[in-house]
Amino acid sequence: MRPLLILSCLITSTAFAADLPLLPAEPIAKKKELLFSDDFQGAVPSPLWHKVVPTFALENGTLKGTQTRDQNIPAADGKPAVMPHAAVYGLEIPTKDSVIEVKIRFEGASLIDVEFDDRKFTGSHYGHLCRAQVRLDKVTIVDERDGNQSNALIELRKDAVKNKEEIGKLLASHSVSYPVKLETGKWYTMGVETAGDTMRVTLDGKAAAFFQSPGIGHATKSKIELGVAGKDGFFDEIKVWNAEPAK
């Protein structure tokens, strides 16, 4: 059995403090074949990349993401409404269990994340499944399939006043956050491991967050996405491995 560490400090979390998961000190996923890597040294991005929500650019051998959709613009003059949304860059790499390693750097970004989607899945908004979010003060893991992007939540929000308590419970039970202290302008190596219905996040090789939830175990994670909220967030040296649960 792998050793477990209990986070013994004050917690800012979307889950109740008493329910904070134990934090595995060792990897939960074992790397197999390397599926993709990119150090962003070329003049143009790898053809496997595609912009989901602009804008991203190659800058000095790194990938820079900048959120441009940062305001709620009502529909007018025949144009549809525009909602705020993080900048998103995508890869079509089907996985079930995987290990992702990528260097990240905050330069004004409020959030940098790694997300898994399945566009063919209709049980959640846009096929969102799960994601690992890093902020300067916390790391959050979210089961979006059964939580904040689920069809169940969409139905509850049709009468948000009546269902306020149930909405709160659904959101709280499908995400968890652990506190961290990160610095602007400093590179960190972010690791995201998925094994079955569990996800473990590391920063510079040290366990930073862990969560177990059904949506993480979705069998057809067909898409990996990088996201940046705010201005600016940088990525470098990404690697994606197929994996199997560690024993």
C-alpha angles and dihedrals in degrees: 000000000000116000118256129212124207115216103237105193141079112300132217101192144149086224122068111271091237090057098050107136122244111260114236111225092202130057117277093202130054116217118240125169121356108246101181143358135177131176093183093232095131127093091244132031122262110274089241090070122085133177114246099174112005148261121067130134139179110247126176093334095314137095112245122198123195125182110230099165094073102134136066105240115188121224112271141158092015093306120123122245117269119218125201112264137170120250108264132195119189143207126195097219115140113217140159103185116014149157120225124188122184136157114237134190131186117221100162097324116134093202140015120188150173116219138188122210141174109202091192091058111097100186094088138035110285091344094289111173114168142326146191114226125195123197127170090260105031148018117224131192116199131192097209097172093066097020136038096001098037126123087234090062091047089056093047091051091059084081101023095166095054093041098040096118094045091048091052092050093048093051095044094050095052102052140043136189134203123196121247136167113225131169132230113244096024125113118234128183108231118201124194118189124184122189118167108312094341133092128193125191124200133189116204089345096306122115110256106165142003134186139170118204136142097248091060088061094059103141099218110053094169099169138044119198135187117211138194127189117192128005121334135357127167134206131191141169100014119186129182123196131185107235147183130214112282117241 
